[in-house]
């Protein structure tokens, strides 16, 4: 009976970590799918990656991000 004092907390921890991980990834994917960025935010993101976008590239990038669908592995 003493082994219950070790096994149950370890199993509970592992189940909680796995559930938390999948819950967090689901939430993050939902937020990324609903994310909308304006031109200033896109320009700032591009600059942080070392790129300087002109107006044509900026519009193309904004159209691409607007039309982009995130892959959903959860079947919804």
NUBAMI-953095 format. One record per atom (N, C-alpha, C): atom name; x, y, z. Coordinates in pm, whole numbers. Example, Ala and Ser with C-alpha at 12.3 -4.5 7.8 and 13.67 -1.06 7.14 Angstrom:
{name N | east 1319 | north -569 | up 780}
{name CA | east 1230 | north -450 | up 780}
{name C | east 1320 | north -330 | up 780}
{name N | east 1285 | north -225 | up 708}
{name CA | east 1367 | north -106 | up 714}
{name C | east 1290 | north 3 | up 787}
END
This chain:
{name N | east 81 | north -121 | up 0}
{name CA | east 0 | north 0 | up 0}
{name C | east 85 | north 127 | up 0}
{name N | east 209 | north 119 | up 39}
{name CA | east 294 | north 237 | up 44}
{name C | east 329 | north 288 | up -96}
{name N | east 322 | north 201 | up -196}
{name CA | east 356 | north 244 | up -331}
{name C | east 252 | north 340 | up -389}
{name N | east 129 | north 338 | up -334}
{name CA | east 27 | north 435 | up -377}
{name C | east 72 | north 578 | up -351}
{name N | east 149 | north 598 | up -246}
{name CA | east 196 | north 732 | up -210}
{name C | east 293 | north 789 | up -314}
{name N | east 351 | north 703 | up -398}
{name CA | east 442 | north 748 | up -502}
{name C | east 379 | north 743 | up -641}
{name N | east 303 | north 640 | up -669}
{name CA | east 251 | north 618 | up -804}
{name C | east 142 | north 718 | up -839}
{name N | east 45 | north 737 | up -754}
{name CA | east -68 | north 826 | up -784}
{name C | east -23 | north 970 | up -809}
{name N | east 65 | north 1029 | up -727}
{name CA | east 109 | north 1166 | up -758}
{name C | east 187 | north 1176 | up -890}
{name N | east 267 | north 1076 | up -922}
{name CA | east 345 | north 1079 | up -1046}
{name C | east 253 | north 1066 | up -1167}
{name N | east 157 | north 975 | up -1162}
{name CA | east 62 | north 959 | up -1272}
{name C | east -22 | north 1085 | up -1288}
{name N | east -66 | north 1142 | up -1178}
{name CA | east -145 | north 1266 | up -1182}
{name C | east -64 | north 1379 | up -1245}
{name N | east 62 | north 1389 | up -1209}
{name CA | east 149 | north 1492 | up -1265}
{name C | east 163 | north 1475 | up -1415}
{name N | east 187 | north 1353 | up -1461}
{name CA | east 205 | north 1328 | up -1604}
{name C | east 77 | north 1356 | up -1682}
{name N | east -37 | north 1315 | up -1629}
{name CA | east -164 | north 1342 | up -1696}
{name C | east -191 | north 1492 | up -1699}
{name N | east -162 | north 1562 | up -1593}
{name CA | east -181 | north 1707 | up -1589}
{name C | east -91 | north 1780 | up -1686}
{name N | east 35 | north 1737 | up -1695}
{name CA | east 127 | north 1800 | up -1791}
{name C | east 83 | north 1776 | up -1934}
{name N | east 43 | north 1654 | up -1965}
{name CA | east -2 | north 1623 | up -2102}
{name C | east -129 | north 1701 | up -2135}
{name N | east -225 | north 1703 | up -2044}
{name CA | east -349 | north 1778 | up -2066}
{name C | east -324 | north 1927 | up -2079}
{name N | east -236 | north 1981 | up -1997}
{name CA | east -201 | north 2122 | up -2005}
{name C | east -133 | north 2158 | up -2135}
{name N | east -44 | north 2071 | up -2180}
{name CA | east 25 | north 2095 | up -2306}
{name C | east -72 | north 2098 | up -2423}
{name N | east -160 | north 1999 | up -2432}
{name CA | east -255 | north 1996 | up -2542}
{name C | east -358 | north 2109 | up -2532}
{name N | east -397 | north 2143 | up -2413}
{name CA | east -489 | north 2256 | up -2396}
{name C | east -424 | north 2387 | up -2438}
{name N | east -299 | north 2405 | up -2402}
{name CA | east -228 | north 2528 | up -2437}
{name C | east -205 | north 2538 | up -2587}
{name N | east -169 | north 2428 | up -2653}
{name CA | east -148 | north 2433 | up -2798}
{name C | east -279 | north 2459 | up -2871}
{name N | east -388 | north 2402 | up -2823}
{name CA | east -519 | north 2428 | up -2883}
{name C | east -554 | north 2576 | up -2872}
{name N | east -535 | north 2632 | up -2752}
{name CA | east -565 | north 2773 | up -2728}
{name C | east -478 | north 2864 | up -2815}
{name N | east -349 | north 2832 | up -2824}
{name CA | east -257 | north 2913 | up -2904}
{name C | east -294 | north 2908 | up -3052}
{name N | east -328 | north 2791 | up -3103}
{name CA | east -368 | north 2780 | up -3243}
{name C | east -495 | north 2858 | up -3270}
{name N | east -590 | north 2855 | up -3176}
{name CA | east -714 | north 2933 | up -3191}
{name C | east -682 | north 3082 | up -3198}
{name N | east -593 | north 3128 | up -3108}
{name CA | east -558 | north 3270 | up -3105}
{name C | east -483 | north 3311 | up -3231}
{name N | east -395 | north 3225 | up -3281}
{name CA | east -320 | north 3257 | up -3402}
{name C | east -412 | north 3262 | up -3523}
{name N | east -514 | north 3176 | up -3526}
{name CA | east -607 | north 3177 | up -3639}
{name C | east -690 | north 3304 | up -3640}
{name N | east -719 | north 3360 | up -3524}
{name CA | east -802 | north 3480 | up -3515}
{name C | east -721 | north 3609 | up -3515}
{name N | east -588 | north 3597 | up -3520}
{name CA | east -502 | north 3714 | up -3509}
{name C | east -508 | north 3798 | up -3637}
{name N | east -526 | north 3925 | up -3621}
{name CA | east -527 | north 4018 | up -3733}
{name C | east -424 | north 4126 | up -3703}
{name N | east -342 | north 4157 | up -3802}
{name CA | east -238 | north 4257 | up -3783}
{name C | east -259 | north 4370 | up -3884}
{name N | east -237 | north 4492 | up -3838}
{name CA | east -243 | north 4603 | up -3932}
{name C | east -105 | north 4623 | up -3994}
{name N | east -95 | north 4719 | up -4085}
{name CA | east 29 | north 4739 | up -4161}
{name C | east 147 | north 4777 | up -4071}
{name N | east 121 | north 4858 | up -3970}
{name CA | east 231 | north 4899 | up -3881}
{name C | east 286 | north 4780 | up -3803}
{name N | east 197 | north 4692 | up -3758}
{name CA | east 243 | north 4574 | up -3685}
{name C | east 321 | north 4480 | up -3776}
{name N | east 274 | north 4462 | up -3900}
{name CA | east 347 | north 4377 | up -3995}
{name C | east 485 | north 4435 | up -4025}
{name N | east 491 | north 4565 | up -4043}
{name CA | east 620 | north 4630 | up -4071}
{name C | east 715 | north 4613 | up -3953}
{name N | east 665 | north 4628 | up -3831}
{name CA | east 748 | north 4611 | up -3713}
{name C | east 796 | north 4466 | up -3701}
{name N | east 710 | north 4371 | up -3731}
{name CA | east 749 | north 4231 | up -3725}
{name C | east 857 | north 4201 | up -3830}
{name N | east 841 | north 4255 | up -3950}
{name CA | east 940 | north 4235 | up -4056}
{name C | east 1073 | north 4298 | up -4018}
{name N | east 1070 | north 4416 | up -3961}
{name CA | east 1194 | north 4481 | up -3917}
{name C | east 1263 | north 4403 | up -3808}
{name N | east 1186 | north 4342 | up -3718}
{name CA | east 1248 | north 4264 | up -3612}
{name C | east 1317 | north 4139 | up -3667}
{name N | east 1274 | north 4096 | up -3786}
{name CA | east 1338 | north 3982 | up -3853}
{name C | east 1446 | north 4027 | up -3950}
{name N | east 1474 | north 4156 | up -3955}
{name CA | east 1581 | north 4207 | up -4039}
{name C | east 1540 | north 4237 | up -4182}
{name N | east 1411 | north 4249 | up -4208}
{name CA | east 1363 | north 4278 | up -4343}
{name C | east 1299 | north 4416 | up -4344}
{name N | east 1312 | north 4485 | up -4457}
{name CA | east 1247 | north 4614 | up -4474}
{name C | east 1154 | north 4602 | up -4594}
{name N | east 1025 | north 4600 | up -4568}
{name CA | east 926 | north 4578 | up -4673}
{name C | east 884 | north 4710 | up -4737}
{name N | east 871 | north 4708 | up -4871}
{name CA | east 812 | north 4824 | up -4937}
{name C | east 660 | north 4808 | up -4934}
{name N | east 590 | north 4905 | up -4989}
{name CA | east 443 | north 4907 | up -4978}
{name C | east 380 | north 4787 | up -5049}
{name N | east 433 | north 4751 | up -5165}
{name CA | east 379 | north 4637 | up -5241}
{name C | east 397 | north 4507 | up -5163}
{name N | east 515 | north 4487 | up -5106}
{name CA | east 542 | north 4366 | up -5028}
{name C | east 455 | north 4362 | up -4903}
{name N | east 433 | north 4478 | up -4844}
{name CA | east 352 | north 4487 | up -4723}
{name C | east 207 | north 4446 | up -4752}
{name N | east 152 | north 4497 | up -4861}
{name CA | east 15 | north 4460 | up -4899}
{name C | east 4 | north 4311 | up -4932}
{name N | east 105 | north 4258 | up -5001}
{name CA | east 105 | north 4115 | up -5035}
{name C | east 111 | north 4030 | up -4909}
{name N | east 194 | north 4071 | up -4814}
{name CA | east 206 | north 3997 | up -4689}
{name C | east 77 | north 4004 | up -4609}
{name N | east 13 | north 4118 | up -4607}
{name CA | east -112 | north 4131 | up -4532}
{name C | east -222 | north 4046 | up -4596}
{name N | east -227 | north 4042 | up -4731}
{name CA | east -324 | north 3955 | up -4799}
{name C | east -298 | north 3809 | up -4769}
{name N | east -170 | north 3771 | up -4770}
{name CA | east -133 | north 3631 | up -4743}
{name C | east -172 | north 3591 | up -4602}
{name N | east -146 | north 3678 | up -4506}
{name CA | east -180 | north 3646 | up -4368}
{name C | east -331 | north 3642 | up -4347}
{name N | east -402 | north 3726 | up -4420}
{name CA | east -548 | north 3728 | up -4406}
{name C | east -610 | north 3600 | up -4463}
{name N | east -552 | north 3549 | up -4572}
{name CA | east -606 | north 3430 | up -4637}
{name C | east -550 | north 3299 | up -4581}
{name N | east -451 | north 3308 | up -4494}
{name CA | east -386 | north 3189 | up -4441}
{name C | east -477 | north 3116 | up -4343}
{name N | east -484 | north 2987 | up -4359}
{name CA | east -559 | north 2902 | up -4266}
{name C | east -461 | north 2820 | up -4187}
{name N | east -478 | north 2818 | up -4056}
{name CA | east -392 | north 2738 | up -3971}
{name C | east -436 | north 2592 | up -3980}
{name N | east -342 | north 2498 | up -3992}
{name CA | east -381 | north 2357 | up -3993}
{name C | east -436 | north 2317 | up -3858}
{name N | east -542 | north 2242 | up -3861}
{name CA | east -609 | north 2202 | up -3737}
{name C | east -603 | north 2051 | up -3724}
{name N | east -534 | north 2002 | up -3622}
{name CA | east -518 | north 1859 | up -3602}
{name C | east -627 | north 1802 | up -3512}
{name N | east -717 | north 1886 | up -3467}
{name CA | east -817 | north 1840 | up -3372}
{name C | east -948 | north 1800 | up -3439}
{name N | east -954 | north 1806 | up -3571}
{name CA | east -1070 | north 1758 | up -3643}
{name C | east -1189 | north 1850 | up -3648}
{name N | east -1171 | north 1978 | up -3617}
{name CA | east -1283 | north 2073 | up -3621}
{name C | east -1267 | north 2165 | up -3737}
END
